[in-house]
């Protein structure tokens, strides 16, 4: 398989910078996900890895060898696209074997059938794409990418055309297959659930730059930038912004004591970290949203609207109810005026009132 290293990798068109001098190492056999909103540079990065785009600057190395000038067909990469891109006039078996057409492989069909069995389409090989479901077509596309035994597998939004239930199944299947083969895999997606459930590490991108690299837990509980805190998590994090004076961030009759003396700060609190309490931040319920096993409640406070997520199927509150909210100081996250996390900084609720 392959270790992938990007060194100051850039891509721009005239004055438009799509990828801005990113550095990244993906280890041999690792499953990594590049996650970010539309236009963040993730697909451009993938297309540079494939050889479709030439970098404007920097280097791409596979196992220490620079491949900037190596043609796509010589990079030994397997690609699964957002659209299945199967040939409609070919059977599933012919589609899987297509990448081997110019290679003198005596057991090409045997290899194709082995891969088909691995992705669980072995009984569908005589069917054409129009006779397959979306999930079956995706499995055939995955088999086609794997049949030439690539050093690197690239997945470009591979599950976006599937329904929610099938996406759940295919996430587990793709992870099982790549782990079984030990192939280095890079998933490009805007879906945080795909990235966090499938990948060993997540690379969160924004505006052409890498904001943070880490495990799903790192990005959720220890976001290093305000962007990561806001992008990762559903429902989104609560953000309380204001100016600190003498370690106090005040709004109305409520105050937060923060461990930084002065300046603009933003306090982040995940919705599940807010806890109904006898004493705390006074709140009035303005919206209740049952979500099956959980309930999302939006409340109005001196600091503005906040979201409270409780692990209850039946709502505890109704619109108009008043309650008090508390939180543990170690669950708070503080960001400075530069949108970077202030390491070690936390907030405490002081000057609270009863609901």
C-alpha positions as CSV (number, residue, x, y, z in Angstrom):
1,X,0.0,0.0,0.0
2,X,1.1,3.6,0.2
3,X,2.1,6.4,2.5
4,X,0.8,9.7,1.2
5,X,2.6,13.0,2.0
6,X,1.5,16.4,0.8
7,X,4.1,19.1,1.2
8,X,3.0,22.8,0.9
9,X,0.5,21.6,-1.7
10,X,-1.3,24.4,-3.5
11,X,-3.7,24.9,-6.4
12,X,-5.0,28.2,-7.8
13,X,-6.6,29.5,-10.9
14,X,-5.5,33.1,-11.4
15,X,-6.4,34.9,-8.2
16,X,-8.6,32.1,-6.9
17,X,-6.8,29.9,-4.4
18,X,-8.5,26.5,-4.0
19,X,-5.9,24.8,-1.9
20,X,-3.5,26.9,0.1
21,X,-0.1,25.3,0.9
22,X,-1.4,22.3,3.0
23,X,0.9,19.8,4.7
24,X,-0.5,16.4,5.4
25,X,0.8,12.8,6.0
26,X,-1.5,9.8,5.6
27,X,0.1,6.6,6.8
28,X,0.3,3.3,5.0
29,X,-3.0,1.4,5.5
30,X,-4.8,4.4,7.2
31,X,-8.4,5.3,6.4
32,X,-8.5,9.1,6.4
33,X,-11.4,11.5,5.6
34,X,-11.1,15.0,4.2
35,X,-14.2,16.8,5.5
36,X,-15.4,20.3,4.8
37,X,-18.1,22.4,3.2
38,X,-18.6,23.0,-0.5
39,X,-15.7,25.0,-1.9
40,X,-13.3,24.2,0.9
41,X,-10.7,22.6,-1.4
42,X,-11.3,18.9,-0.6
43,X,-12.3,17.8,-4.1
44,X,-9.4,19.8,-5.6
45,X,-7.0,18.0,-3.3
46,X,-8.4,14.6,-4.4
47,X,-8.1,15.6,-8.1
48,X,-4.5,16.5,-7.5
49,X,-3.9,13.1,-5.9
50,X,-5.4,11.4,-9.0
51,X,-3.3,13.4,-11.4
52,X,-6.2,15.2,-13.0
53,X,-5.1,18.5,-11.7
54,X,-1.4,19.6,-11.6
55,X,-0.4,21.4,-8.4
56,X,0.4,25.1,-8.6
57,X,3.0,24.5,-5.9
58,X,4.3,21.9,-3.5
59,X,4.7,18.2,-3.8
60,X,2.8,14.9,-3.7
61,X,4.7,11.9,-2.5
62,X,3.7,8.2,-2.6
63,X,6.0,6.2,-0.4
64,X,8.6,9.0,-0.6
65,X,8.5,9.2,-4.4
66,X,7.4,12.5,-5.9
67,X,4.5,11.9,-8.3
68,X,3.6,15.4,-9.4
69,X,4.5,14.6,-13.0
70,X,3.3,11.0,-13.0
71,X,0.3,10.3,-15.2
72,X,-2.9,9.2,-13.6
73,X,-2.8,5.7,-15.1
74,X,0.7,5.1,-13.7
75,X,-0.2,6.1,-10.1
76,X,-2.0,2.8,-9.3
77,X,-5.0,4.5,-7.7
78,X,-8.5,3.2,-7.4
79,X,-11.3,5.8,-7.5
80,X,-15.0,5.5,-6.6
81,X,-17.0,8.5,-7.8
82,X,-20.1,10.2,-6.4
83,X,-21.9,8.9,-9.5
84,X,-21.4,5.2,-10.0
85,X,-20.0,5.8,-13.6
86,X,-20.7,2.2,-14.6
87,X,-20.9,1.4,-18.3
88,X,-24.6,0.7,-19.1
89,X,-23.9,-1.7,-21.9
90,X,-21.6,-3.9,-19.8
91,X,-22.5,-6.5,-17.2
92,X,-21.4,-6.1,-13.6
93,X,-18.5,-8.5,-14.3
94,X,-17.4,-6.6,-17.4
95,X,-17.5,-3.4,-15.5
96,X,-15.4,-4.8,-12.7
97,X,-12.8,-6.2,-15.1
98,X,-12.6,-3.0,-17.2
99,X,-9.5,-1.6,-15.4
100,X,-7.6,-4.8,-16.3
101,X,-8.3,-4.6,-20.0
102,X,-4.7,-3.5,-20.9
103,X,-3.0,-5.6,-18.4
104,X,-1.8,-9.1,-19.2
105,X,-3.3,-10.8,-16.2
106,X,-4.1,-14.5,-16.9
107,X,-6.4,-14.8,-14.0
108,X,-8.2,-11.5,-14.5
109,X,-11.7,-13.0,-14.3
110,X,-10.8,-15.0,-11.3
111,X,-9.6,-11.9,-9.6
112,X,-12.7,-10.0,-10.5
113,X,-14.9,-12.7,-9.1
114,X,-12.9,-12.7,-5.9
115,X,-13.4,-9.0,-5.5
116,X,-17.1,-9.3,-6.3
117,X,-17.5,-11.9,-3.6
118,X,-15.7,-9.6,-1.2
119,X,-18.1,-6.7,-1.9
120,X,-21.0,-9.2,-1.9
121,X,-22.2,-8.9,-5.6
122,X,-20.9,-12.3,-6.7
123,X,-24.5,-13.4,-7.6
124,X,-25.2,-10.3,-9.7
125,X,-22.3,-10.4,-12.2
126,X,-24.4,-11.2,-15.2
127,X,-26.7,-8.2,-14.6
128,X,-26.3,-4.8,-16.3
129,X,-26.3,-1.6,-14.2
130,X,-30.0,-0.9,-15.0
131,X,-30.9,-4.2,-13.3
132,X,-29.1,-3.3,-10.1
133,X,-30.2,-1.2,-7.1
134,X,-28.2,1.9,-6.1
135,X,-26.4,0.0,-3.3
136,X,-25.6,-2.8,-5.7
137,X,-24.2,-0.4,-8.3
138,X,-22.1,1.2,-5.6
139,X,-20.6,-2.1,-4.6
140,X,-19.8,-2.9,-8.3
141,X,-18.1,0.5,-8.5
142,X,-16.1,-0.3,-5.4
143,X,-15.1,-3.7,-6.8
144,X,-14.0,-2.0,-10.0
145,X,-11.7,0.3,-8.1
146,X,-10.2,-2.5,-6.0
147,X,-9.7,-5.1,-8.8
148,X,-6.3,-3.8,-9.9
149,X,-5.1,-3.9,-6.3
150,X,-4.4,-0.2,-6.0
151,X,-1.9,1.3,-3.5
152,X,-4.3,4.1,-2.8
153,X,-8.2,4.1,-2.8
154,X,-9.9,7.4,-3.3
155,X,-13.6,7.8,-2.4
156,X,-15.3,10.9,-3.8
157,X,-18.6,11.4,-1.9
158,X,-19.4,7.7,-2.6
159,X,-22.6,7.5,-0.6
160,X,-24.4,10.7,-1.4
161,X,-26.8,9.1,-3.9
162,X,-28.0,6.4,-1.5
163,X,-30.9,6.6,1.0
164,X,-30.2,7.0,4.7
165,X,-30.7,3.4,5.6
166,X,-28.5,2.1,2.8
167,X,-25.8,4.7,3.6
168,X,-25.6,3.2,7.1
169,X,-25.0,-0.2,5.7
170,X,-22.5,0.9,3.1
171,X,-20.5,2.9,5.6
172,X,-19.9,-0.3,7.6
173,X,-19.3,-2.4,4.5
174,X,-16.7,0.0,3.0
175,X,-14.9,0.2,6.3
176,X,-14.9,-3.6,6.6
177,X,-13.6,-4.1,3.0
178,X,-10.8,-1.5,3.3
179,X,-9.7,-2.9,6.7
180,X,-9.6,-6.4,5.3
181,X,-7.5,-5.4,2.3
182,X,-5.3,-3.0,4.3
183,X,-5.5,-0.4,1.5
184,X,-4.7,3.2,2.2
185,X,-8.0,5.0,1.8
186,X,-8.9,8.7,1.5
187,X,-12.6,9.6,1.7
188,X,-13.7,13.1,0.5
189,X,-17.0,14.2,1.9
190,X,-19.1,17.1,3.3
191,X,-21.0,14.6,5.5
192,X,-19.5,14.7,9.0
193,X,-21.3,11.5,10.0
194,X,-19.6,9.6,7.1
195,X,-16.2,11.1,8.1
196,X,-16.4,10.5,11.8
197,X,-17.8,7.0,11.6
198,X,-15.6,5.6,8.9
199,X,-12.2,7.3,9.2
200,X,-9.2,6.6,11.6
201,X,-8.5,10.4,11.3
202,X,-10.5,13.3,10.0
203,X,-8.9,16.2,8.1
204,X,-11.2,19.2,8.5
205,X,-10.7,21.8,5.7
206,X,-12.0,25.3,5.3
207,X,-11.2,28.0,2.6
208,X,-8.4,25.9,1.1
209,X,-6.6,25.3,4.4
210,X,-6.5,22.5,7.0
211,X,-8.2,23.6,10.2
212,X,-7.5,20.5,12.3
213,X,-6.5,16.9,11.9
214,X,-7.5,14.3,14.5
215,X,-9.9,11.6,15.6
216,X,-13.6,12.2,15.6
217,X,-13.4,12.6,19.4
218,X,-10.6,15.2,19.0
219,X,-12.6,17.3,16.6
220,X,-15.8,17.1,18.6
221,X,-14.5,17.5,22.2
222,X,-11.3,19.4,21.5
223,X,-11.8,21.7,18.5
224,X,-8.9,23.9,17.9
225,X,-10.7,26.6,15.9
226,X,-14.1,28.2,16.0
227,X,-14.8,26.9,12.5
228,X,-14.2,23.3,13.6
229,X,-16.4,23.7,16.7
230,X,-19.3,25.1,14.6
231,X,-18.9,22.6,11.7
232,X,-18.6,19.4,13.7
233,X,-21.6,18.2,15.7
234,X,-25.3,17.9,15.1
235,X,-27.2,19.7,16.6
236,X,-24.5,22.5,16.3
237,X,-22.6,23.8,19.3
238,X,-24.0,26.8,21.3
239,X,-21.7,29.8,20.9
240,X,-21.8,32.8,23.3
241,X,-19.8,35.7,22.1
242,X,-18.9,38.9,24.0
243,X,-16.3,41.1,25.6
244,X,-14.6,40.0,28.8
245,X,-13.8,42.6,31.5
246,X,-12.0,41.6,34.6
247,X,-12.6,37.9,33.9
248,X,-16.4,38.4,33.5
249,X,-18.6,38.0,30.4
250,X,-21.9,39.6,31.4
251,X,-25.3,39.7,29.8
252,X,-28.4,41.0,31.6
253,X,-28.6,39.5,35.1
254,X,-26.3,36.6,34.2
255,X,-22.5,36.4,34.2
256,X,-19.9,34.0,33.0
257,X,-16.5,34.0,34.8
258,X,-13.8,33.1,32.2
259,X,-10.1,32.3,32.7
260,X,-8.8,35.2,30.6
261,X,-8.7,38.8,31.7
262,X,-9.9,40.9,28.8
263,X,-10.8,40.9,25.1
264,X,-13.3,39.4,22.7
265,X,-14.1,35.7,23.4
266,X,-16.5,33.0,22.3
267,X,-17.7,30.4,24.7
268,X,-18.7,27.0,23.2
269,X,-21.1,24.6,24.9
270,X,-22.4,21.4,23.2
271,X,-26.2,21.1,23.6
272,X,-25.9,17.9,25.6
273,X,-23.5,19.6,28.0
274,X,-26.3,21.9,29.2
275,X,-28.1,20.4,32.2
276,X,-31.5,21.4,33.8
277,X,-30.8,22.5,37.3
278,X,-32.5,24.1,40.3
279,X,-30.1,27.1,40.0
280,X,-28.4,28.4,36.9
281,X,-28.9,30.3,33.7
282,X,-32.5,31.5,33.5
283,X,-34.2,30.2,30.3
284,X,-37.6,30.2,28.7
285,X,-38.6,27.5,26.2
286,X,-39.3,28.8,22.7
287,X,-39.2,25.5,20.7
288,X,-39.4,21.8,21.4
289,X,-38.3,19.2,18.8
290,X,-38.8,15.5,19.6
291,X,-36.1,13.5,17.7
292,X,-37.0,9.9,18.5
293,X,-34.8,8.8,21.4
294,X,-33.7,12.4,22.1
295,X,-35.4,15.8,22.4
296,X,-33.9,19.1,21.2
297,X,-35.2,22.1,23.1
298,X,-34.4,25.7,22.2
299,X,-34.5,28.3,25.0
300,X,-34.2,32.0,25.2
301,X,-31.6,33.4,27.7
302,X,-29.8,36.6,28.5
303,X,-27.0,35.3,26.1
304,X,-29.5,34.7,23.3
305,X,-31.1,31.4,22.0
306,X,-29.4,28.2,23.2
307,X,-30.0,24.5,22.4
308,X,-30.5,21.8,25.0
309,X,-30.3,18.1,23.9
310,X,-31.7,15.6,26.3
311,X,-31.7,11.8,26.0
312,X,-35.4,11.5,26.4
313,X,-38.1,10.4,23.9
314,X,-40.9,12.4,25.5
315,X,-40.2,16.1,26.0
316,X,-39.8,17.4,29.5
317,X,-40.8,20.9,28.5
318,X,-43.4,22.8,26.5
319,X,-43.2,26.2,24.9
320,X,-43.3,29.0,27.5
321,X,-41.9,26.9,30.4
322,X,-39.1,28.4,32.5
323,X,-36.1,26.5,33.7
324,X,-32.5,27.0,34.8
325,X,-29.5,25.5,33.0
326,X,-26.1,24.7,34.4
327,X,-22.9,23.2,32.9
328,X,-19.6,21.8,34.1
329,X,-16.7,24.2,33.6
330,X,-14.6,21.5,32.0
331,X,-17.2,21.1,29.3
332,X,-16.8,24.7,28.1
333,X,-14.5,25.6,25.2
334,X,-13.1,29.1,24.8
335,X,-12.0,30.8,21.6
336,X,-10.2,34.1,21.3
337,X,-10.7,37.0,18.8
338,X,-8.5,35.1,16.3
339,X,-11.0,32.2,16.3
340,X,-8.4,29.9,17.8
341,X,-9.0,27.9,20.9
342,X,-7.5,29.3,24.1
343,X,-5.8,26.2,25.6
344,X,-6.8,25.6,29.2
345,X,-9.4,28.3,29.3
346,X,-12.8,27.5,30.8
347,X,-16.0,29.3,31.9
348,X,-18.0,29.1,35.0
349,X,-21.6,30.4,35.5
350,X,-21.8,33.0,38.2
351,X,-24.4,35.5,39.1
352,X,-27.1,33.0,38.1
353,X,-30.7,33.3,39.0
354,X,-33.4,30.7,39.7
355,X,-35.7,29.8,36.8
